[in-house]
Amino acid sequence: MPVFRRLLMIAAVSGGLCRAAAGWGQTDAPEAEAAPVPPPGPPLPAGKQAGNLANWKPGSDGRLQPRIRPRAEEPGAVLPDLKPEEPLITVNGDTLAWGAMLRHAELMIAGMPLPQGVAMEDFEAERDSILLRRIMRLAENYIVKTLFAQEARRHNLSLAPQEVEAKREAVFAEVRKRRNPEPHLQEYTRPGSYFAYDLTNSLLFAKLKQEVIRPSLAVTDQDILGAILKRVEKNGEILRANAGLRPKIEGLLAKIKAGESFADIAFAESDCDTSYDGGEWGTFKYEDLRPELMDAAFAMEEGELSDVVETPFSFHIIKLLKKNRGIQPAGRKKPAPAVSVKIAHIMLEKKRPLPPHTPETARREIMETRESEAVEAMKERLLEAARIETPLPLY
């Protein structure tokens, strides 16, 4: 895998371990509240304003959004040639300085762990590209949140000093748990920092949703009944899909035995992130994974394929790449026992049925969906009317 691709996948790759196979991820932590982050796309020439409907074009879902160009289209990363105090972004007159953005982005990439196979010199060679992409993501987030904060103020919403201070202290308490919190705390407390703007904008955005958007929404009893019935139908679809997994993976196993490439089928069909490496999963001791998987792997010889292995969460085909044995005492003729195995696998994940809806959970889900739709509609309206100036390649 190319070095740059590995670097960009840092947040997505879980070290080659599949959550479902190991029985992880049975509950999902809620995501932090944030404005929508747009996908990649083509650039706007430096110095052009980015705030009209012609520039902020619809994405693949048809919704208006700013975008950045894909890596393949980049002629090379060039950071803005600005003084720290000069404005990087202006949103309807509100500005963010280049120095504030640069310091925040550098803090973020300083904490990036290097993925397997990427040396520090590889990272440094791509540093400007990685930094620029991070800056553009932060810029898009800043633009959208600033527009929502301005809209909140138009509705006469404001923040009490104690609200801001309470949120700031909550964030600082989490930052202090890090290994090296001082650079973050030093930057976050600087006047005009990206963090200071983002904190205020986020709080105003939350207040806008709570006091303006949500009160404008309504849910009827008919809506609730429809959501309950839809959940029943969805769970039926999940159960039918799960029932088809074993026949599917048995068909994949037959193709491999007939001579098709294990790696190609893993790449095309496996639900595990190891599919990008042709199914190569890693080296494990017996206790590292579920016993169903390890019983099959330890019983195999190098190069051998397993039959279909089922866990409560998934189906697997395992290929034993290497069996690592311990040291056998002198005079013993039998092979030393295996202490670990290097394996590849193909995984089809079972989907969990959703909890049945009650009237209350149905109402909550409908409100969340309608709130999200209302936020998206408001964002499009604000972007269409906004004047946004930046030398960054956004549109």
C-alpha positions as CSV (number, residue, x, y, z in Angstrom):
1,M,0.0,0.0,0.0
2,P,1.5,3.5,-0.9
3,V,2.9,5.4,2.0
4,F,0.5,8.4,1.6
5,R,-2.5,6.1,1.6
6,R,-1.3,4.4,4.8
7,L,-0.9,7.8,6.4
8,L,-4.4,8.9,5.4
9,M,-5.9,5.7,6.7
10,I,-4.5,6.2,10.2
11,A,-7.8,7.0,11.7
12,A,-9.7,4.3,9.8
13,V,-7.5,1.3,10.2
14,S,-7.7,-0.6,13.4
15,G,-4.3,-2.3,13.4
16,G,-5.6,-5.2,11.3
17,L,-8.1,-6.5,13.9
18,C,-11.7,-7.0,12.9
19,R,-14.0,-5.8,15.7
20,A,-16.8,-8.2,14.9
21,A,-14.6,-11.2,14.7
22,A,-13.2,-10.6,18.2
23,G,-16.6,-9.8,19.6
24,W,-15.9,-6.1,20.0
25,G,-18.1,-3.1,19.4
26,Q,-21.3,-4.4,20.8
27,T,-22.1,-0.9,21.9
28,D,-21.2,2.2,20.0
29,A,-20.1,5.4,21.8
30,P,-21.9,8.5,20.6
31,E,-20.0,10.8,18.3
32,A,-19.0,14.3,19.4
33,E,-21.5,16.9,18.1
34,A,-20.0,18.7,15.1
35,A,-21.1,20.4,11.9
36,P,-21.2,18.2,8.9
37,V,-17.8,17.7,7.3
38,P,-17.8,17.7,3.5
39,P,-16.2,15.1,1.2
40,P,-13.2,15.7,-1.2
41,G,-13.6,17.5,-4.5
42,P,-12.0,20.0,-7.0
43,P,-10.4,23.3,-5.9
44,L,-11.2,26.9,-6.2
45,P,-8.4,29.1,-7.6
46,A,-6.5,31.0,-4.8
47,G,-8.1,34.3,-3.8
48,K,-11.5,33.5,-5.2
49,Q,-14.5,33.9,-2.9
50,A,-16.2,30.6,-2.0
51,G,-19.6,31.6,-0.7
52,N,-22.1,31.4,-3.5
53,L,-24.2,28.6,-4.8
54,A,-22.2,28.2,-8.0
55,N,-19.1,27.4,-6.0
56,W,-20.5,25.2,-3.2
57,K,-21.8,22.5,-5.6
58,P,-24.0,19.5,-4.7
59,G,-22.2,16.4,-3.5
60,S,-23.0,12.8,-4.4
61,D,-26.0,12.9,-2.2
62,G,-27.4,16.0,-3.9
63,R,-26.8,18.3,-1.0
64,L,-24.8,21.6,-1.2
65,Q,-21.4,21.3,0.4
66,P,-17.8,22.6,0.1
67,R,-15.2,20.1,-1.1
68,I,-11.5,19.7,-1.5
69,R,-9.7,18.0,-4.4
70,P,-8.8,14.3,-4.3
71,R,-5.1,13.5,-3.7
72,A,-4.7,12.2,-7.3
73,E,-5.5,15.7,-8.6
74,E,-3.0,17.5,-6.4
75,P,0.0,18.9,-8.2
76,G,1.7,19.3,-4.8
77,A,0.9,20.7,-1.4
78,V,1.5,24.4,-1.2
79,L,0.7,26.1,2.2
80,P,-0.7,29.6,2.0
81,D,2.0,32.3,1.9
82,L,0.6,34.5,4.7
83,K,1.8,36.2,7.8
84,P,0.5,34.6,11.1
85,E,-1.7,37.6,11.7
86,E,-3.2,37.8,8.2
87,P,-6.8,36.4,7.7
88,L,-7.0,32.9,6.3
89,I,-10.8,32.7,6.2
90,T,-13.4,35.5,6.2
91,V,-17.0,34.5,6.7
92,N,-19.4,37.4,6.3
93,G,-16.8,39.7,7.9
94,D,-15.7,37.3,10.7
95,T,-12.1,36.3,10.2
96,L,-9.7,33.5,11.4
97,A,-6.0,34.2,11.3
98,W,-3.6,32.0,9.4
99,G,-1.4,31.6,12.5
100,A,-4.3,30.3,14.6
101,M,-5.2,27.7,12.0
102,L,-1.6,26.6,11.3
103,R,-0.8,26.1,15.0
104,H,-4.0,24.1,15.6
105,A,-3.4,21.8,12.6
106,E,0.2,21.2,13.6
107,L,-1.0,20.2,17.0
108,M,-3.4,17.7,15.5
109,I,-0.8,16.0,13.2
110,A,1.8,16.0,15.9
111,G,-0.3,13.4,17.7
112,M,-0.8,11.2,14.7
113,P,0.5,7.6,15.3
114,L,2.5,6.2,12.4
115,P,0.8,3.2,10.9
116,Q,2.6,0.0,10.3
117,G,5.1,0.2,7.5
118,V,5.5,4.0,7.6
119,A,8.8,5.5,8.8
120,M,9.3,9.0,10.2
121,E,11.1,10.1,7.1
122,D,8.1,8.9,5.0
123,F,5.8,11.0,7.2
124,E,8.1,14.1,6.9
125,A,8.2,13.7,3.1
126,E,4.4,14.0,3.0
127,R,4.0,16.4,5.9
128,D,2.9,19.4,4.0
129,S,0.3,17.4,2.1
130,I,-1.1,15.9,5.3
131,L,-1.0,19.3,7.0
132,L,-2.8,21.1,4.1
133,R,-5.6,18.5,4.0
134,R,-6.0,18.8,7.8
135,I,-6.2,22.6,7.4
136,M,-8.8,22.4,4.7
137,R,-11.0,20.0,6.8
138,L,-10.7,22.4,9.7
139,A,-11.5,25.3,7.4
140,E,-14.7,23.7,6.2
141,N,-15.7,23.0,9.7
142,Y,-15.0,26.6,10.8
143,I,-17.0,28.0,7.9
144,V,-20.1,25.9,8.5
145,K,-20.0,26.4,12.3
146,T,-19.4,30.2,11.9
147,L,-22.5,30.5,9.7
148,F,-24.6,28.6,12.3
149,A,-23.2,30.8,15.1
150,Q,-24.1,34.0,13.1
151,E,-27.6,32.6,12.5
152,A,-27.9,32.0,16.3
153,R,-27.0,35.6,16.9
154,R,-29.6,36.8,14.4
155,H,-32.1,34.9,16.6
156,N,-30.8,37.0,19.6
157,L,-29.2,33.9,21.1
158,S,-26.1,34.5,23.2
159,L,-23.8,32.7,25.6
160,A,-23.3,33.5,29.3
161,P,-19.7,33.6,30.4
162,Q,-20.3,30.7,32.8
163,E,-21.5,28.5,29.9
164,V,-18.3,29.1,27.9
165,E,-16.2,28.6,31.0
166,A,-17.9,25.3,32.0
167,K,-17.4,23.9,28.5
168,R,-13.8,25.1,28.4
169,E,-13.0,23.4,31.7
170,A,-14.7,20.2,30.6
171,V,-12.5,20.1,27.5
172,F,-9.3,21.0,29.5
173,A,-10.1,18.2,32.0
174,E,-9.9,15.7,29.1
175,V,-6.8,17.3,27.6
176,R,-5.0,17.0,30.9
177,K,-5.4,13.2,30.7
178,R,-3.2,13.1,27.6
179,R,0.5,12.2,27.8
180,N,1.7,15.7,26.9
181,P,-1.1,18.1,27.5
182,E,0.9,21.4,27.8
183,P,1.2,22.3,24.1
184,H,-2.6,21.9,23.7
185,L,-3.4,23.8,26.8
186,Q,-1.0,26.6,25.9
187,E,-2.5,26.9,22.4
188,Y,-6.1,26.6,23.6
189,T,-5.7,29.5,26.0
190,R,-4.2,31.9,23.5
191,P,-6.5,34.8,22.5
192,G,-7.8,34.3,18.9
193,S,-7.0,30.5,18.8
194,Y,-8.9,28.2,16.5
195,F,-10.1,26.4,19.7
196,A,-11.6,29.6,21.1
197,Y,-13.6,30.2,18.0
198,D,-14.7,26.6,17.6
199,L,-15.8,26.4,21.3
200,T,-18.0,29.5,21.0
201,N,-19.4,28.5,17.6
202,S,-20.1,25.0,18.7
203,L,-22.0,26.2,21.8
204,L,-24.1,28.7,19.7
205,F,-24.8,26.0,17.1
206,A,-26.1,23.7,19.9
207,K,-28.2,26.5,21.3
208,L,-29.6,27.2,17.8
209,K,-30.7,23.6,17.4
210,Q,-32.2,23.5,20.9
211,E,-34.1,26.8,20.9
212,V,-34.9,27.5,17.2
213,I,-34.8,24.3,15.1
214,R,-36.2,21.7,17.5
215,P,-39.3,23.8,18.6
216,S,-40.2,24.1,14.9
217,L,-40.5,20.3,14.5
218,A,-43.5,18.1,15.2
219,V,-44.1,14.4,15.4
220,T,-47.6,12.9,15.0
221,D,-48.9,9.6,16.3
222,Q,-49.1,8.4,12.7
223,D,-45.4,9.2,12.3
224,I,-44.6,7.1,15.4
225,L,-46.7,4.1,14.2
226,G,-45.0,4.2,10.8
227,A,-41.5,4.2,12.5
228,I,-42.4,1.2,14.6
229,L,-43.6,-0.8,11.6
230,K,-40.5,0.3,9.6
231,R,-38.2,-1.0,12.4
232,V,-40.0,-4.4,12.3
233,E,-39.5,-4.5,8.5
234,K,-35.8,-3.5,8.8
235,N,-35.1,-6.2,11.3
236,G,-36.7,-8.7,9.0
237,E,-34.3,-7.6,6.3
238,I,-31.3,-8.0,8.6
239,L,-32.3,-11.5,9.6
240,R,-32.8,-12.5,6.0
241,A,-29.4,-11.1,5.1
242,N,-27.7,-12.9,7.9
243,A,-29.3,-16.2,6.8
244,G,-27.7,-15.8,3.4
245,L,-24.1,-15.3,4.8
246,R,-23.2,-19.0,5.2
247,P,-24.3,-20.0,1.7
248,K,-22.3,-17.0,0.4
249,I,-19.1,-17.7,2.2
250,E,-19.3,-21.4,1.3
251,G,-19.5,-20.3,-2.3
252,L,-16.4,-18.1,-1.8
253,L,-14.6,-21.1,-0.3
254,A,-15.5,-23.2,-3.3
255,K,-14.1,-20.6,-5.7
256,I,-10.8,-20.5,-3.8
257,K,-10.5,-24.3,-3.8
258,A,-11.2,-24.2,-7.6
259,G,-8.1,-22.0,-8.0
260,E,-9.3,-18.4,-7.6
261,S,-7.0,-16.0,-5.7
262,F,-7.6,-15.9,-1.9
263,A,-6.3,-12.3,-1.8
264,D,-8.5,-11.1,-4.6
265,I,-11.6,-12.6,-3.1
266,A,-10.6,-11.1,0.3
267,F,-10.2,-7.7,-1.3
268,A,-13.6,-7.9,-3.1
269,E,-15.7,-9.6,-0.5
270,S,-14.3,-9.4,3.1
271,D,-16.0,-7.1,5.6
272,C,-12.8,-6.7,7.5
273,D,-10.4,-3.8,7.0
274,T,-7.7,-6.5,6.3
275,S,-9.3,-6.8,2.9
276,Y,-6.9,-4.0,1.8
277,D,-4.0,-6.3,2.5
278,G,-5.5,-9.4,0.7
279,G,-6.9,-10.7,4.0
280,E,-3.6,-10.8,5.9
281,W,-4.6,-10.4,9.6
282,G,-1.4,-10.8,11.6
283,T,0.3,-13.1,14.1
284,F,-1.7,-14.2,17.2
285,K,-1.3,-16.3,20.3
286,Y,-4.2,-18.6,21.1
287,E,-5.7,-16.2,23.7
288,D,-5.7,-13.2,21.3
289,L,-8.8,-14.1,19.4
290,R,-12.0,-16.1,19.9
291,P,-11.5,-19.8,20.5
292,E,-13.6,-20.8,17.4
293,L,-11.0,-19.0,15.2
294,M,-7.9,-20.2,17.1
295,D,-9.0,-23.8,17.3
296,A,-9.2,-23.8,13.5
297,A,-6.0,-22.0,13.0
298,F,-3.8,-24.0,15.4
299,A,-5.2,-27.3,13.9
300,M,-4.1,-26.4,10.4
301,E,-0.8,-26.7,8.5
302,E,0.9,-23.9,6.7
303,G,-0.8,-23.0,3.4
304,E,-4.0,-24.8,4.4
305,L,-7.5,-23.4,4.3
306,S,-10.1,-23.8,7.0
307,D,-13.7,-24.8,6.5
308,V,-16.2,-22.1,7.2
309,V,-15.7,-20.9,10.8
310,E,-18.7,-19.3,12.6
311,T,-18.6,-17.0,15.6
312,P,-21.6,-15.3,17.2
313,F,-20.7,-12.2,15.1
314,S,-19.3,-13.4,11.8
315,F,-18.3,-16.1,9.3
316,H,-14.7,-16.7,8.3
317,I,-12.4,-18.6,6.0
318,I,-9.0,-18.8,7.5
319,K,-5.7,-19.4,5.7
320,L,-2.7,-20.4,7.8
321,L,0.4,-18.5,6.6
322,K,2.9,-19.5,9.2
323,K,2.9,-21.6,12.4
324,N,5.5,-20.4,15.0
325,R,6.7,-23.1,17.3
326,G,8.4,-22.9,20.7
327,I,11.7,-24.5,21.7
328,Q,11.7,-28.2,22.0
329,P,13.9,-29.8,24.7
330,A,16.9,-31.8,23.4
331,G,16.1,-35.4,22.6
332,R,12.4,-34.8,21.9
333,K,11.5,-36.0,18.4
334,K,8.0,-34.5,18.1
335,P,7.7,-31.0,16.8
336,A,7.6,-28.3,19.4
337,P,4.1,-27.0,20.1
338,A,2.8,-24.0,18.2
339,V,2.9,-20.8,20.2
340,S,1.4,-18.4,17.6
341,V,0.0,-18.4,14.1
342,K,0.2,-15.9,11.3
343,I,-3.1,-16.0,9.4
344,A,-5.2,-14.4,6.7
345,H,-8.9,-14.5,6.6
346,I,-12.1,-13.6,4.7
347,M,-14.9,-12.4,7.0
348,L,-18.6,-11.8,6.4
349,E,-20.1,-9.9,9.3
350,K,-23.5,-10.7,10.8
351,K,-25.6,-7.6,11.2
352,R,-27.2,-7.1,14.6
353,P,-31.0,-6.5,14.6
354,L,-32.0,-3.1,15.9
355,P,-33.8,-2.9,19.2
356,P,-37.6,-2.9,18.7
357,H,-39.1,0.6,18.9
358,T,-41.2,1.9,21.7
359,P,-43.3,5.0,21.1
360,E,-40.7,7.0,22.9
361,T,-37.7,5.7,21.0
362,A,-39.6,6.1,17.7
363,R,-40.4,9.7,18.5
364,R,-36.8,10.4,19.5
365,E,-35.5,8.9,16.2
366,I,-38.0,10.8,14.1
367,M,-37.0,14.1,15.8
368,E,-33.3,13.4,15.4
369,T,-33.8,12.7,11.7
370,R,-36.0,15.8,11.1
371,E,-33.6,17.9,13.1
372,S,-30.7,16.7,10.9
373,E,-32.7,17.5,7.8
374,A,-33.6,20.9,9.1
375,V,-29.9,21.6,9.9
376,E,-28.9,20.6,6.4
377,A,-31.5,22.8,4.8
378,M,-30.4,25.7,6.9
379,K,-26.8,25.1,6.1
380,E,-27.6,25.2,2.4
381,R,-29.5,28.4,2.8
382,L,-26.7,30.1,4.8
383,L,-24.0,29.0,2.3
384,E,-26.0,30.3,-0.6
385,A,-26.3,33.8,1.0
386,A,-22.8,33.9,2.6
387,R,-19.7,35.7,1.4
388,I,-16.6,33.5,2.2
389,E,-13.1,34.5,1.2
390,T,-10.1,32.3,1.5
391,P,-7.0,31.4,-0.5
392,L,-7.5,27.7,0.3
393,P,-8.6,25.4,-2.6
394,L,-12.2,25.2,-1.5
395,Y,-15.4,25.7,-3.3
